[in-house]
Amino acid sequence: MRRWHHAGQASSDHDSPHAVPRPYDALVAYVREPNPRSRRILIAATNEAEEVVGTAEVALPLADNTHLAHVSIQVDPGHHHARRGGAPSANRRVRESLE
């Protein structure tokens, strides 16, 4: 989970330098504590060297708007070749992983 956090934070720092970072401990608590209102899924995209080059965070509402999915995709800027894959490719991979 540390590698997932690092890749996501690197992307956030690059794309939104004024955003308040999410501490690692907050991520761990977010994942461990059940949420009765949504199902949460964390996905890591890795390269051939098993480095985490991107992340996806999916929240599936369980009470209202259950036909929606809230998806956040981040790609580590240190892996610029992965960023050129584009959001459409990443979105497709997330959708495929949820099927």
C-alpha positions in Angstrom: 0.0 0.0 0.0 3.0 2.3 0.5 3.9 2.1 -3.2 0.3 2.8 -4.1 0.3 5.9 -1.8 3.7 7.1 -3.2 2.6 6.9 -6.8 -0.7 8.7 -6.1 1.0 11.4 -4.0 3.6 12.0 -6.7 0.9 12.5 -9.3 -1.0 14.8 -7.0 2.1 16.8 -6.1 2.8 17.2 -9.8 -0.7 18.0 -11.1 -2.1 19.9 -8.0 0.9 21.3 -6.1 -1.4 23.3 -3.8 -3.6 20.4 -2.8 -3.4 19.1 0.8 -1.7 15.7 0.7 -3.4 12.7 2.2 -1.1 11.2 4.9 -0.3 7.5 4.6 -2.0 6.7 7.9 -5.2 8.3 6.7 -5.1 6.1 3.6 -4.7 3.0 5.8 -7.6 4.0 8.0 -9.7 4.8 4.9 -9.1 1.2 3.6 -9.5 -0.6 6.9 -12.6 1.0 8.2 -15.8 -0.2 6.5 -18.0 2.4 5.0 -21.7 1.5 5.0 -22.4 4.0 2.2 -19.9 2.9 -0.4 -17.6 0.0 -1.5 -14.1 1.2 -1.9 -11.5 -0.3 -4.3 -7.9 0.6 -4.8 -6.2 -0.5 -8.0 -2.5 -0.3 -8.8 -1.1 -0.2 -12.3 2.4 -1.7 -12.5 5.0 -1.9 -15.2 7.2 -4.9 -16.2 9.5 -4.2 -13.2 6.5 -4.3 -10.8 6.8 -0.6 -10.1 3.5 1.1 -9.3 3.2 3.6 -12.1 -0.4 4.6 -11.5 -3.3 4.3 -9.2 -7.1 4.2 -9.3 -9.5 4.7 -6.5 -13.0 3.6 -7.0 -16.0 4.3 -4.7 -19.3 2.4 -5.5 -22.3 3.9 -3.7 -24.4 1.4 -1.8 -27.4 3.5 -0.8 -28.1 6.3 -3.3 -27.0 6.6 -7.0 -25.9 3.0 -7.1 -25.7 3.2 -10.9 -22.6 5.6 -10.5 -19.0 5.0 -9.8 -16.6 7.7 -8.5 -13.2 7.1 -10.0 -9.9 8.9 -9.4 -7.0 7.9 -11.6 -3.4 9.2 -11.0 -0.2 8.4 -12.9 3.2 8.9 -11.3 4.9 11.7 -13.3 8.2 9.9 -12.9 6.8 7.3 -15.3 6.0 9.8 -18.1 5.6 6.9 -20.6 2.7 5.7 -18.5 1.1 9.2 -18.5 1.1 9.2 -22.3 -1.1 6.1 -22.2 -3.9 8.6 -21.5 -6.9 8.7 -19.3 -9.1 6.9 -21.8 -6.8 3.8 -21.6 -6.7 4.0 -17.8 -10.5 4.3 -17.6 -10.9 1.3 -19.8 -8.6 -0.8 -17.7 -10.4 0.3 -14.5 -13.8 -0.7 -16.0 -12.4 -4.0 -17.2 -11.1 -4.8 -13.7 -14.5 -4.1 -12.2 -16.4 -6.5 -14.5 
